[in-house]
């Protein structure tokens, strides 16, 4: 069969379209919360300036008034984080189902800021590593439909965030970069892993990840989820702060559907040639 025949041309177009569909639709991507379903007990602006739960929607903050977000410079503005006080709760949803795998599946980015013990403001964690604000805590639950809830547990969110991979901290300030860290890459280290590390060592430890706190959801028995609730028990001195949450979307089954069609097309093309 001539490569210029109508059959060959149609087959070529089919395979180009097929390849593009498989490559673009079968790979799961990082997703962030897109809506606040419910919230309660957040107080008003006189008791809690950070009482707007929509501040935690979308990708986590990368830049603030005092420079790029890094383990020593956390997000703090009222349009970047929500604070859930004791007795409060917030329920978020993703626009599509998120996958639960054997690795931690839910990233939670808060506003932890490490104490900088460097003499020049270049970013060096104390030993042991410590923060200049209380560590956020909350009870976490997830759901596939927003009605049936599965407890994840009482969690302490004790890890910081790092936004950029290509700029340094100098004089307590880091300029914005062009290479963002990966907010969808789980970091499974602990706070003690940061003991005494400088900024470059912390970034090396994160290995491209934006850090944050990653929760293992496999104990719920679910394979996917779309809703996440954070609640803080009443009558405690605990609080929760949220800058953003991330997960990996459930891959769409396009590739699985199109693969038999591709095999059929190959078979027909061989018969015609």
HUDAPE-V990088 format. One record per residue. N is the residue number from 1. OMEGA is omega as a letter, one per 20 degrees, with the letter a starting at -180 (NA if undefined). Layout:
n-><N & N>
omega-><OMEGA & OMEGA>
//
This chain:
n-><1 & 2 & 3 & 4 & 5 & 6 & 7 & 8 & 9 & 10 & 11 & 12 & 13 & 14 & 15 & 16 & 17 & 18 & 19 & 20 & 21 & 22 & 23 & 24 & 25 & 26 & 27 & 28 & 29 & 30 & 31 & 32 & 33 & 34 & 35 & 36 & 37 & 38 & 39 & 40 & 41 & 42 & 43 & 44 & 45 & 46 & 47 & 48 & 49 & 50 & 51 & 52 & 53 & 54 & 55 & 56 & 57 & 58 & 59 & 60 & 61 & 62 & 63 & 64 & 65 & 66 & 67 & 68 & 69 & 70 & 71 & 72 & 73 & 74 & 75 & 76 & 77 & 78 & 79 & 80 & 81 & 82 & 83 & 84 & 85 & 86 & 87 & 88 & 89 & 90 & 91 & 92 & 93 & 94 & 95 & 96 & 97 & 98 & 99 & 100 & 101 & 102 & 103 & 104 & 105 & 106 & 107 & 108 & 109 & 110 & 111 & 112 & 113 & 114 & 115 & 116 & 117 & 118 & 119 & 120 & 121 & 122 & 123 & 124 & 125 & 126 & 127 & 128 & 129 & 130 & 131 & 132 & 133 & 134 & 135 & 136 & 137 & 138 & 139 & 140 & 141 & 142 & 143 & 144 & 145 & 146 & 147 & 148 & 149 & 150 & 151 & 152 & 153 & 154 & 155 & 156 & 157 & 158 & 159 & 160 & 161 & 162 & 163 & 164 & 165 & 166 & 167 & 168 & 169 & 170 & 171 & 172 & 173 & 174 & 175 & 176 & 177 & 178 & 179 & 180 & 181 & 182 & 183 & 184 & 185 & 186 & 187 & 188 & 189 & 190 & 191 & 192 & 193 & 194 & 195 & 196 & 197 & 198 & 199 & 200 & 201 & 202 & 203 & 204 & 205 & 206 & 207 & 208 & 209 & 210 & 211 & 212 & 213 & 214 & 215 & 216 & 217 & 218 & 219 & 220 & 221 & 222 & 223 & 224 & 225 & 226 & 227 & 228 & 229 & 230 & 231 & 232 & 233 & 234 & 235 & 236 & 237 & 238 & 239 & 240 & 241 & 242 & 243 & 244 & 245 & 246 & 247 & 248 & 249 & 250 & 251 & 252 & 253 & 254 & 255 & 256 & 257 & 258 & 259 & 260 & 261 & 262 & 263 & 264 & 265 & 266 & 267 & 268 & 269 & 270 & 271 & 272 & 273>
omega-><r & r & a & a & r & a & a & a & r & r & r & r & a & a & r & r & a & a & r & a & a & a & a & a & a & r & r & r & r & r & a & r & a & r & r & a & r & r & r & r & a & a & r & a & r & a & a & a & a & a & a & a & r & r & a & r & r & a & r & a & r & a & r & r & a & r & a & r & r & a & a & a & a & r & a & a & a & r & a & a & r & r & r & a & r & a & a & r & r & r & r & r & r & r & a & a & r & a & r & a & a & r & r & a & a & r & a & a & a & a & r & r & a & r & a & a & r & r & a & r & a & r & r & a & r & r & j & r & a & a & r & r & a & r & a & r & r & r & a & r & r & a & r & a & a & a & r & a & a & a & r & r & r & a & r & a & a & r & a & a & r & a & a & a & a & r & a & r & r & a & r & a & r & r & r & r & r & a & a & r & a & r & r & a & a & r & a & r & r & r & a & r & a & a & r & a & r & a & a & r & r & r & r & r & r & r & r & r & r & a & a & a & a & a & r & a & a & a & r & a & r & r & r & r & r & a & r & r & r & r & r & a & r & r & r & r & a & r & r & r & a & r & r & r & a & r & r & a & r & a & r & a & a & a & a & a & a & a & r & r & r & r & r & r & r & a & a & a & r & r & a & a & NA>
//
